[in-house]
Amino acid sequence: MTSTSNFVEPLSNSARWFVELLTGSLGMSVAVLAIAAVGLAMLHGRLSVRASARVALGCFILFGAPAIAHGVAGLASSANVTSAQVYNGLAPLPLVAPQAPQPDRDPYAGASVPM
């Protein structure tokens, strides 16, 4: 081991811990509270729509950072990185076509209207 690897490993571990802290349950709860506070301030007329959009955009960027980083890295390295590979290799759900309605089915047959 060299002195450089001894110096870099604690920094990378602390950076990884900080990222997990921000994108984990604590970061999610802080984002939910921020959105709730922004909504309440907008209801009272104390906050403009532009300032509230900044908070929402910040939350989207914070929680979408892994997908954004993989997208930029995919563009830079010309590798085909899909969104399914971003989140732990989970494959996307298959698309299922909706069933066509039956021609003789009445959607209001079981409805009751109080008189």
PyMOL commands that set and color helices and strands:
alter all, ss='L'
color gray80, all
select helices_A, chain A and resi 3-23+25-43+49-63+65-77+83-86
alter helices_A, ss='H'
color red, helices_A
deselect
rebuild
show_as cartoon
